[in-house]
Amino acid sequence: MADNADRAENSVNDQDRAASQEQEPDYDWSWADAELGYEIPEIDTSKPSIARVYDAALGGQDNYPVDREVLEAALKINPVAIRSARVNRDFLVRGVRHLAEQGIDQFLDLGSGLPTAQNTHQVAQEVNPRARVVYVDNDPIVLAHGQALLAQNSRTRVLLADLMDPAKVLGHPGVEGFIDFSRPVGLLMVAVLHHILDEEDPAGIVKAYTGRLAPGSHLLLSHFCNTIPEAKALEENLVRSLGRGKMRSQEEITAFLDGLEPVEPGVVALPLWRPDEPVREPLDESGMIIFGGLARKTA
Ligand SMILES: C[S@@+](CC[C@H](N)C(=O)[O-])C[C@H]1O[C@@H](n2cnc3c(N)ncnc32)[C@H](O)[C@@H]1O
């Protein structure tokens, strides 16, 4: 019995090793050429960008003084608020690892942000070297840095697109034929829907993506929540500096998962979502300001 189990495990390990040692083919950029029917916008360093402000909050290097000013203003409103970026990123890592361990081997990461320490493809490919990831972001700096990072990784793509146009994203040459929509997909909308205004129909956008997914697919989502007293002032800072931002209630965030089956523990403050270690409560405000959860498409 033990021998069989050992043999089975060794065989899985051998397959994993073979996949990870497999020679990476030269990166094929033909899908990107097909896509470029438009000009890639210049990176404008005179105005802050969401991706660069978030990078600054994570302690990254790909940001400019205008971006750091937005963070400094947020810090004045709430000194621990920017730690929520780390809390959010840790949630993304736990969520992707969980999905990969459940057998999800293709991910569509909408509003993916600049590459940082542990990115979706690294987390997923650590569990399954064959996992495929498409990163989508509308900020040209993400495309520039993502392409550099991914030049050696043929199972990962990064594309410049607005997630508010689901038909364009789903029909994109970088997505079609690379993600197999007849099989389960891990759809990520992590810390991005709070940049979509009510009048832009975020719930309809979510449905347009989940509607395209096969049963067994999952949506991993996180979102600024209006629980803490300074939420309104932080929202005003987002609108003033980045032109957009919307804090929503736990109920409103949960409603984005309507029609899907919630995975335990539902939509909660991020540190409480399947923590790797015991969490000390009560949470401080960096833990309370973003809520998130995971839900599964059943039919
Ligand atoms: C706060 S960052 C989150 C990054 C990553 N998902 C994470 O949680 O670590 C939000 C990202 O969403 C991108 N974004 C905002 N609106 C978008 C849109 N309409 N389409 C595509 N990307 C968008 C921003 O450029 C930014 O990189």
PDBQT file of the ligand as one rigid body, heavy atoms in Angstrom, charges set to zero:
ROOT
HETATM    1  C1  LIG A 301      -4.351  48.236  -7.177  1.00  0.00    +0.000 C 
HETATM    2  S1  LIG A 301      -3.678  47.483  -8.601  1.00  0.00    +0.000 S 
HETATM    3  C2  LIG A 301      -3.930  45.762  -8.230  1.00  0.00    +0.000 C 
HETATM    4  C3  LIG A 301      -2.897  44.865  -8.866  1.00  0.00    +0.000 C 
HETATM    5  C4  LIG A 301      -3.099  43.361  -8.587  1.00  0.00    +0.000 C 
HETATM    6  N1  LIG A 301      -4.361  42.888  -9.093  1.00  0.00    +0.000 N 
HETATM    7  C5  LIG A 301      -3.012  43.055  -7.121  1.00  0.00    +0.000 C 
HETATM    8  O1  LIG A 301      -4.064  42.956  -6.484  1.00  0.00    +0.000 OA
HETATM    9  O2  LIG A 301      -1.924  42.949  -6.581  1.00  0.00    +0.000 OA
HETATM   10  C6  LIG A 301      -4.979  47.769  -9.802  1.00  0.00    +0.000 C 
HETATM   11  C7  LIG A 301      -4.507  47.534 -11.229  1.00  0.00    +0.000 C 
HETATM   12  O3  LIG A 301      -5.667  47.551 -12.067  1.00  0.00    +0.000 OA
HETATM   13  C8  LIG A 301      -5.342  48.249 -13.256  1.00  0.00    +0.000 C 
HETATM   14  N2  LIG A 301      -6.594  48.753 -13.827  1.00  0.00    +0.000 N 
HETATM   15  C9  LIG A 301      -7.412  49.727 -13.342  1.00  0.00    +0.000 A 
HETATM   16  N3  LIG A 301      -8.472  49.912 -14.148  1.00  0.00    +0.000 NA
HETATM   17  C10 LIG A 301      -8.325  49.029 -15.183  1.00  0.00    +0.000 A 
HETATM   18  C11 LIG A 301      -9.080  48.741 -16.346  1.00  0.00    +0.000 A 
HETATM   19  N4  LIG A 301     -10.206  49.413 -16.617  1.00  0.00    +0.000 N 
HETATM   20  N5  LIG A 301      -8.639  47.778 -17.183  1.00  0.00    +0.000 NA
HETATM   21  C12 LIG A 301      -7.500  47.107 -16.929  1.00  0.00    +0.000 A 
HETATM   22  N6  LIG A 301      -6.718  47.342 -15.837  1.00  0.00    +0.000 NA
HETATM   23  C13 LIG A 301      -7.135  48.287 -14.971  1.00  0.00    +0.000 A 
HETATM   24  C14 LIG A 301      -4.379  49.335 -12.815  1.00  0.00    +0.000 C 
HETATM   25  O4  LIG A 301      -3.595  49.817 -13.891  1.00  0.00    +0.000 OA
HETATM   26  C15 LIG A 301      -3.575  48.602 -11.760  1.00  0.00    +0.000 C 
HETATM   27  O5  LIG A 301      -2.439  48.014 -12.320  1.00  0.00    +0.000 OA
ENDROOT
TORSDOF 0
